[in-house]
Amino acid sequence: MKPEALLHELETAASSLSVKVSYEALRTSVGMGGLCRVKGQYRAIIDKRATPRERLVALAEALARFDTSAAELSAPAREMIDFYAVRRAS
């Protein structure tokens, strides 16, 4: 599956989890982005200059913090989120 298609799938999953995804120009010292809470709502803020693969990794890492078991995800998307969830737990 192409990174762009996988990214779109993760963006849809984020929306179903009430996580707003935005692409903004971030400073290089911040990295490619991540998850934060703004006024009680979760947001995944990702550098708009990041490559599709970097965007995909940043969003998968953010979604790994949530219970995505009810989300409709393809096997590659599920594997990616699970990979970062396990990595985060260890």
C-alpha positions in Angstrom: 0.0 0.0 0.0 1.3 3.4 -0.9 2.2 5.8 1.9 -0.3 8.4 0.7 -3.2 5.9 0.8 -2.2 4.6 4.2 -1.9 8.2 5.4 -5.4 8.9 4.2 -6.7 5.9 6.1 -5.0 7.0 9.3 -6.4 10.5 8.9 -9.9 8.9 8.7 -9.2 6.8 11.8 -8.0 9.9 13.6 -11.2 11.7 12.7 -13.3 8.8 14.0 -11.4 9.0 17.3 -12.0 12.8 17.5 -8.4 13.6 16.9 -7.9 16.6 14.7 -5.0 16.3 12.3 -3.4 19.5 11.0 -0.3 20.1 8.9 1.7 23.2 9.9 5.2 24.6 9.4 7.1 23.4 12.5 10.6 24.3 13.5 13.2 21.6 12.8 13.9 21.4 16.6 10.4 20.2 17.2 10.7 17.2 14.9 8.0 15.9 12.5 5.1 16.5 14.9 3.1 14.7 17.4 0.1 14.6 19.7 -1.1 17.3 22.0 -4.2 18.5 23.8 -5.6 21.9 23.0 -8.6 23.0 25.1 -9.5 19.4 25.9 -9.3 18.2 22.3 -6.6 15.9 21.0 -4.6 17.2 18.0 -2.0 15.6 15.9 0.1 18.4 14.5 2.4 17.3 11.7 5.1 19.3 9.8 3.6 20.2 6.4 7.1 19.9 4.9 7.4 16.3 6.0 7.5 13.6 3.4 4.4 11.3 3.1 6.4 8.6 5.0 7.3 11.0 7.8 3.7 12.2 8.1 2.6 8.6 8.2 5.0 7.7 11.1 4.1 10.8 13.1 0.4 10.1 12.8 0.8 6.3 13.5 2.8 7.2 16.7 0.0 9.6 17.8 -2.8 7.1 17.1 -0.8 4.4 19.0 -1.9 6.1 22.2 -5.5 5.4 21.6 -7.7 2.3 21.6 -8.1 1.8 17.8 -9.7 -1.7 18.1 -13.1 -0.4 16.9 -11.6 1.5 14.0 -11.9 0.0 10.5 -8.3 -0.3 9.4 -6.6 -2.3 6.8 -4.0 -4.9 7.9 -1.0 -2.6 7.0 -2.5 0.4 8.9 -3.3 -1.8 12.0 0.2 -3.3 11.9 1.8 0.2 11.8 -0.3 1.4 14.8 0.3 -1.8 16.7 4.1 -1.5 16.0 4.2 2.0 17.6 1.9 1.0 20.5 4.2 -1.9 21.4 7.3 0.3 21.0 5.7 2.9 23.3 4.9 0.3 25.9 8.4 -0.9 26.2 
